[in-house]
Amino acid sequence: MGDEIENTKKIGKGIIYNLTLKKFIYYSHCKYNLIDWWRCNLLKSIVEIFVYLTWILGMFFLILLLLLLQSCNKCPIIFPYADQTSYEINKELQTTPNGIKVDASGIPIDLKIIDKIFDETEKCLRENFPKQKFDDEYRFKVGCALRGFELPIKRDCIKVKIADDCTLNHDGTQELLNSFAPETACDGKYIDAGPSEEWPCKWRAGIQDYNVIVTCPSLYLIKDPLVRLVTGCVRIWDDPKMANCAKPSTKSLSGFVIK
């Protein structure tokens, strides 16, 4: 009777101090020979296999869920561009006839012009890239994130912000955002004066928050960020076909910037 009590105490200690299932089986059974050694190890192996299979199945279903969520997202991020600007987007937005959300910052912009620019860009991309596919050589040259892109443009996935604090460049021929750019971004864009303390390099259009196009009232360079958002390509001016789709179709001055 005393031995049985002592064994019972040992088994109880095994249960208290070893809470995992495998250790419980080992200390409560294997170590104290309550069942045969081979049966104990067989049971341990079954438990381990069950745990591993559960973990593998769990990871499989987690990955499947993430893929399903990504496919259900109607506005996937093609390329996570770093913010070039940091403008505040108003909650109350205007909508173009084709469904593009616009924050005009109180500036009287003709929304139909924005629709026209999107239509021109889409037509150009479709004509220059009929299959909407890139080979590896082209991807390396232009810096494309994916092997292709989708058309038509998902207009309800892109917002346009018209900045109300744009300034003029050194000779008054371009509207500039109030957002500084690296000097390399201005190479070849200044005829009479390069970036300096008096005329620092600034963006003319840009991307922020992954899907917001920021532009000055002239809309002069709006196609640049639009093409980059749609295609996921960074160096669009390094290729004639891509550059052709990004070339301006409006005048460089709007009349709303007088500084």
N, C-alpha and C positions, 0 to 999 in steps of 0.2 A: 504494500500500500504506500509506504514512504517513497519508494522509487518512482511509482506512478505519479505521486504528487509532485516530486522533484522534476520529473520529465514534463509534467503539465505546466509547471512554472517556467521552464526553459522555453517551451513552445509559446507560452504567452508573451515572454520577452521578445521572441522572434517576431511576433505579430506587431507588437507595440513599436519596436525600434526599426523595423524594416517595412515601410509602407508600400513600396512598389510591389507589383504583382509577382515579378520574377523572384525577387528576394524573399517574398513571403513563402513562395513555393519551396525555395531552397532551404531556408532555415527551419520552416515548420515541418517539412517532410524529409528532404534528402539528408540533412545533417543529422537528424535524430532517427533515421531509418524507419519511419512510420509506413513507408511503402518501399517497394524495391527500387534499387538505384536506377536501373534502366528505365523504369516507368516514370520516375521523377524527371530524368533528363529528356525523355520523350515529351512529357508534358511541357517542360520548359521550351523545347524546340517549337512545339505547336504554338505556344503563347508568343514567342519571338516572331514566328512567321506571321501570325495574326496581326501583331503590332506593326511590322514592316509593311504588310499589305494594306493595312488601314492608312498608314502614312502616305504610301504611294498613291492610293486611290484618292486620298484627300487632296494631294498636290495636283493630281490630274484634273479633278473637278474644279479646283481653284483656277488653274490655267484656262480651262474651258470656259469658266464663268467670265474671266477677264477678256477672253477673245470675243465672247458673245456681247459683252458690254461695249467693246470697241466697235464691233460691227453695227451695233444698234445706235451708236453715236453718229448722228447725221452730219455733224460738223467736226470731223477728226482733224487733229493738228498735223499738217503735212510736214512742216519743219519748224522746230521751236526757235524761231528767230529771237535774238536778244532785242529788248526794247530800245528803239532809237529815240523815242520821245517819252514823255510822261504826262501827257495831257489828261485832264479830268473829263470823263465822258458823262454828259447829262443823262439823267434817267428818262426824260421825255424826248424821244427821238422822232424825227420825221421819217416817212417811208416813201421811196420812189415808186412810180407806177409798177415797176418790176420787182418790188419787194426788198430793196436795199435800205437798211437802216442808216440814217444820216443825222449827225449832230452838227448843225450848221453854225452853232455859236451865235445865233442871231443875225447872221449875214444872209442877205436875200439871194440864195443860190437857186438856179433853175435845176430842179431835181431830174428833169428829163435829160439834161446834159450828162449827168452821172450814169444814167441808164445807157445812153448812147456810147459812152466810153467803155462800159462793161461789154456791150454788144460788139463793138469794134475789136476789143481785145480777144474776146472769145472766137470771133470769126477768124482773126489772124492766127491764133494758136491752132485752130482746126485746120486751116489751109496749110500751115507750115509743118504741122505734126498730125497727119491724117490718122495714124494709129495711136497717137498719144503715148508713144513708147520711146525710151532712150536706151541706146546700147551702152556698154561699159565705157567705151572711149569717150562718148559724148558726156556721160555723167561726170567723168573725171575732169573734162575740159570746162564744163559750165558749173560744176559743183552742185549736182542734183542729188537730193536725198533719196529719191526712189527711182524705180525704173520706168516710171510713167506718171501720168496724171489723169484726172477725170474731167470730162466735159459733159453737159454744160456747167458753167460756173455756178456754184451753190450760192446764189445771191443772198439768201437769208442767213448765211453763215458769216458774212463779211459786213463790218460796219465802217462807215466813213466819218472821220472827224475833220471838220474844217476849222483850222486854227484862226483865232482872231488877233494874234499877236505877231504876225509875220512882219518882217522888215524887208527892205530892198537891198540888193547887193551893191558893190562899189560903184557900178555905173548905172544903176537904176533899171536894169533890164530883166532882173529875176526876183521872184519873191522867195524869201528864205524863212524857214521855221526858226523859232527861238530855241533851237536845240543844237548844241555844238556837235560837230562831226570830226573825225580824225583828218589831218591834213591830206592824207593820201586820197581821201574821198573827193577832194577838190582838184586833184591833178587834172590839168587839161580843160577845166571848166571855167577858168578865169582868163580872159583875153588880155586885159590891160593890167591886172593886179592879181597877185596870188594871195593866199591866206597870210595874214599878218595880225599884229595886235589890233590894228584899226579895223581890219576886215577879216575876222576869224572864219574858219570854215564852218558852215552850218548846213544841215540837211534841207533839201527842198521838198522832200516827201519821205515818209518812213512808216515803220510798222511798230505797233505796241500791243501788248496783251494778246499776242499770237494771231489775232484776226481783225485788228483795227488798223485801217489805213488812215494815216494823218497827212494832210496836205494843206497847202495854202489856198486862198480863195480862187486863184487862177486855175487850179486843178492841172497845172502844166505837166507835172511829173507823176501824176497819180497812177499811170499805167506801170511804172517801175515796181512799186510794192505790190500792185495787183498781180502782175505776171509772176513775181517771186512767191506770193501766197498760193497761187493756183498750181504752179509747177513744182514748187519745192526746190527750185534752183537758185543759187546765190549769185554767180557771176554771169548774169544774163547779158551783159554788154560785151562779153567775150565771144559771142556767137551772133552772126548777122541775122539769122532767122529769129532768134529770141529777142535781139535788140530791136528788130523791126516791129515786133508786137508791143514793145515798151515805149516806142518813140511818141512824143507828145502830139496831141491832136487839138490842143487849145492854145490860145495866146499865152505868152509868159506873164502878162500883167492883167490883173482883173479890174483895177481901178479902185479896189477897196483898201489897198495898202498904199499909203501916202508918205510913210516915214522914209 
